[in-house]
Amino acid sequence: MSATRLPGTPRLLRALNDRAALELLLERGPLTRARLGELTGLSKVTASQLVERLEERGLVSRVGEQAGGRGPNAQLYAVRPSSAHVVGVDVGPDRVVAACADITGAVIGRVEQSTRDTDDPVGVVHNAVVQAASSAQAQLSSVRRIVLGTPGLVDPQTGDITFAFNLPRWHSGLLAALRDDLHTSVVFENDVNLAAVAEAQSGAAQGVADFVLVWVGAGVGLAIMLGGRLHHGSSGAAGEIGYLPVPGAPIPRDVSRRAKPAFQQVVGGDSVRAVAREHGFSAPDAASAVRAAVAAGNAGAPMLDELARRLALGVASTCVVLDPPLVVLAGEVGQAGGAALADRVQREVAAITLVRPRVVPTGLTEEPILRGALRTALNAVRDEVFGSTVG
């Protein structure tokens, strides 16, 4: 019985009040002690004690004054940006991009490097993280978490990479090596999953607890968000939609031989370019071909119709199992197709299944994987830092 009453202890109540105040300061900017008291429902005395506690712990600082009526001006307080930093990393087969953000979420450093001339993943990540922190004028010791977005599978139990088709040098054991090298918390996450995190935070899926994101680019992938949380599956393979057996493509029986899986053959970048060429749209890459078809209006409709029919095979198969209210088309091709492609996929899915999800294009145009990595890192670090405000 005592365990059920534990949440009412003064120590935990102080921690909850501190966390609420910090979240308010992040959302609304600098606030006075009196305003914090009003927003949290705390008395002036309790609010003052709270601010003093957070000041002592280096989490908030005075940033100015607010003129009032009679009497002295009220002090304004804000979350101290340098109280912690995070680094997000987007790793691809040809380049790595790293960004450093302070605990308020402001991105204050960014670097981009080629990975073509090296086969040392530890060195690649080390250099990117160090340079991102340096460009942000942040000490590496203040970086509390590094989240790396990579293609392939991440083992939910160990957190290590188990399979990355495009990154042959990335393998099991790399996570421990990176943690030893950087002396901080390092986390791997599938790149498409991180794109879904960013979409939920500031893209087309804001306020939607259940949705799927279909990434269509050179490759194809899927992220599943259920109840506001990513679904990884028992082995981390949830969302590897490229392996979906679909009509119109042979089904390889030995995935270890690097043969293209069925759905990848149907909607991967090479296939999209081939479809575009058949309809008179030649381009150096799939996204450019789709953009050309969209810009062509009625002349591009047959090409977009064919692409939508192909995409609907995977989207429909996913939706009859999960029945999500929303499907987001992302990746270079999904973004290029915009509403013209998304509307066609929505109609086609409704025509061949009993479910009718809304299909929309991504709401993000720049670096969704990197944004998702930073958001994932920030959520964890804020829980650590803000959740330990009472000793």
N, C-alpha and C positions, 0 to 999 in steps of 0.2 A: 504494500500500500504506500509506503514511503517513497518508492521509486516513482509512482505516478504523481506525487506532489513535488518532485524535484524541480520541475520547471518554474515553480514559484519562489525559489530561493533568491535572496537579494543579489548574490553574485551573478546568477544567470540573468536576472532582470536587468542588471547594469550592463551586461554584455549585449543583451538584445537592444537596449536603449542606445548604446554606443553604436551598434551596427546600423540602427535606423537613422541616427543622426549623420553618420558617414554617408549613407546612401542618399540622404536628402541633400547633403553638400555636393555630392557628385552630380545629382540630377538638376539642382536649382542654382548652383553656383554659390558665391559667398553669401553667408547669412549671419545675422546677429544672434547673440545668445537668446534674446527675447523671442526672435522669430523661430529659432530652433525649438524653443519651449512650446510655442504655439502649435507648430507642425507636428511635434511628437506627443503633445498633450501633457508635457511635464511642467512642474512648477518652475518659477524663475530660479529658485535656489538649486533644484535638482539639475536644471539645464546648465547652470553655471558650473556646478561640480563636474558634469559630464564634459564640458568643453575643457576645463582644466585638466581632466584625466587624459583626454585625447591630445592636448598640447604636451603634456609630460611624456607621452609615448611617441611623440614626434609625428603624429598622424595628421594633425591640423596645425595651422599657423594663422597669425593675424595678417590680413592682406589689405587693410584699409579701414576707413571709418564711414559711417552713415550719419548724416546730419539729421537731427530730430527737432523736437520743439525746444523747450527749455532744458537746461542742463547740458552736460558734456555729450559729445558725439558718441554713438555706439560703435564698438569695434566689430569689424567684419571678419569672419573666419572662413577658411576654405581648406579642403583636403590638401595636404602637402604633397605636391607631385612627385618629389624625389624620394618619398618614403619607400617606394619599391618600383622595380622595372620588370618588364617582360620582353621576350623576343619571339617573334613569329617567323617561321622560315617556310618558304615554298620551294620545294626541291623538284626539279624536272630533269630530264635526260641531258639537257644542254646547258642549263643555267640554274643558279640558286639565287633567290631573292630573300633578304632578311630585313626585318624592320624592328625597331625598338620603340616601345611605348612606355610612358610613365603610368602610375596607378590610376590616373584620371582617364586613361584611354587615349591621350594625345600621342600621336606618332611623332617622335622627335629625332629619329635617325633611320636611315635606309641605305642599303647597299645592294648591288646586283653584280654577280660574277659568273663568268663562263665556267663550265665544268668539263669542257671537251678535252682539256689537256692534262687531266689528272684522273687517277683511279683510286684516290685515297679519300673515302667519304668522311673520315674523322677530320682530316685536314681541311676539307671543303667546308664542313659545318663550323669548325673552330674558327677559321678565318672570317666566315660570314658573320658569325655571332659577335666576335671581338670587334670587327669593323663597324657593325651596326651600333653596338654599345658606344664605341669610340665616337662615332659621328653624332651620337646623342649626348655626348659629354657625360656619360653615365659610367660609374665604376662597374666592372664585371661582377664584383661581389654583391652589388645591389640588384642584379638580375635574378629574380626568384624562380622563374620558370621559363623554359624554352619549349615551344611546341612546333614540331616539324610536320608539315603536310607532304606526304609522299604518295605516289601511285602504289597500288598493290595491297596486300593483306597485312594487317597488324593483329597479332595474337592478343585477344582480350585478357588472357591470363597473365602473360609475361610482359606485354607491352612492346614486344620486339617485332621487327619485320620478319615475316615468314615467306613472303613471295612478292617480288616486285619485278614484273616483266621488263620494264624499261630501265631498271637500275640494277644490273647484274652484280655490281659490287656491294650492294646493300643487302645485308644478310643477318641472320640470327647472331646475337652477340654484339651487334653494333651499338645497341642501346647502352649496355654497361660500359663500353669503351668511351662513348660520348659523355656519359655521366662522370667517369673517372677523369676525363680530359677537361671538362668545363666546371667541375665541382659544384654543380647545381642540378635542380630537377629538370630532366629532359623527357619529353613525351612525344611519341609518334602517333599520328592520326592519319587515316586515309584522306587524300586530298579532296575527293568529292564530298565526304562527310563534312569537312571543314567549310566547303562552299555552302552546304545546307545550313550550317551554323550562322554564317554571315547572312544568308538569305532570310533566316528567321529574325535576326537582329535588326537588319536595316534594308531588306530587300522585299521581294514580292510575297514572302510568307510571314510578314510581321503579324503577330496576333493569332497565328494558326498553329494549334498544338500538334495536329496530325497532317503530314504532307510527305510527298516524295519528290526528290529532285533528280531529274534525269540529265546527266551530263553527256552532251554529244559534241565531240571534237574529233581529234585524230583517233581517239578511242571512245568507248561508251561506258558509263558507270551510273550507279544509282545510290542515292542516300535516302535512308528511311528515318523519318522523325515521328515518334509516337509519344503522345503525352508530353511533348516538349523536350524529349530526350532522344538521342541517336540510338538506333537499334543496330548492334554490330553482329549479332548472331554468335553461335557457340565457338566458331573458329575465326571470326572476323570477316567471313566471306559474304555476309549479307550485303546485297547491293552489287555483286559482281554479275551484273545483268548481261554482260557480253557473252557469258557462257549459256545463256538461255537458249534451249533448242527451239528453233522457229522454222516455219516453212520457207523454202526458197534457198536454203543453204545446207551443205553437207555438215554433219555433226562429227567433229574429230573425237576419237575415242581415247586419245592419250594426250592429256593437256601438257604433260611435261616436255613434249616434243616441239613446243612453241608454235603449233599450228593455230591459225586464227579460229576462235570459237564461232558458233553459228551466228548469233545476233551481231557480233562484231563484223562479220562478213557482210551483213545486210545493211548496217547503218554506220560503219566506221568511216573515217575520212576518205579513204581510197574509194569506197563504194559511193559515197555522196558525190565525189568528183566524177565518177563514171556515169552516174545518173544524170548529172548536170551536162556532161558532154553529149549524151544521147539526145538531150533536149536543146542543144545549141548553145550551152553556156560553158565555155572553157575558162579556167582560172587556175592560178598557181596553187590554190588550196581550197579545201571544202567550204570554209566560211565565206571566202570571196565569191565562190560560185553561187552560194545561197543568197548572198546580198545582191548579186547581179539578177537573179531570178525574181527576187522581191521587187527590185527597182524596175523591172520590165513590166510589171503590172499583169495584164491578161496574158501576155506572151510567156510569162514565167509560171503561170498557174499550173500547167500540166506537170512541170518538174516538181513544184512544191506539193502537188497532190500525191505524186509517187513517193516522195520522201516521207510525207505524213503517213501514208499507208504502211510503209516500212517501220517507222517509229512506233506506230500504233500497235504493232505486234508485241513489242516489249512492254509498252505502257499498259496495254490492256491486260497482259498476263500478270503484271504486277498488281494492277488495280482490282482484279477479281479476287485476289488473295487478301489484300490489305484494305481495300475499299476506302481510300483516303478522299477527303473532299477537295484536295488541291494537288495538282502536279505542276512543278516548275521545270521548264526547259532551260537548261543552262549550258555552259561550255561555248566554244567558239561558234559552232553551228546553231545551237539553240538561240544564242544571242543574235546571230545574224538573221535568223528566220523571223524573229520578233513575233508580233501578234499574227502575222499572215500564216506562219507555220503552226503556231500554237493553236489557233482556231481550227485549223484543218485537222490536227491531231485530236482535238477535243471531239469534233464531229465524228471522226473515224472510230474512236474508242466507243462512243455512244452507239454507233451503228453495229458494232460486232460483239458487244458485251451488255450485261444487265446494269452495269455501273455507269455513272455519268459525272466523273470528276471534272472540276474546272481546270483547264490547262492554260497556263500563262507563261510568258517569257520571263526570264530572269529580270529582277529589278536592279541588278548590280552590273556596272559596266567596267569596273577596274578591280583587278586583283582580289577576287572573292576568296581564293584559298588562303592568301596571306591575311586577309581581314578575319577570316574564320579562325586562323591560328592565333592571332592576337586576342580575339574575343575569348577563345577557350582558355588561353593562358591567364587573361585578366580575371575571368570568373573564378578560377582556382586560387589565384594569388589574393584576390580580395577576400575570399573565404578564409584563407590562412591569416592574413594580416588583420582584417576587420574582426575576424572571429576570435582573436586572441588579445582583445583589448583589456581584458580583466585578468590580472595575474592571480 
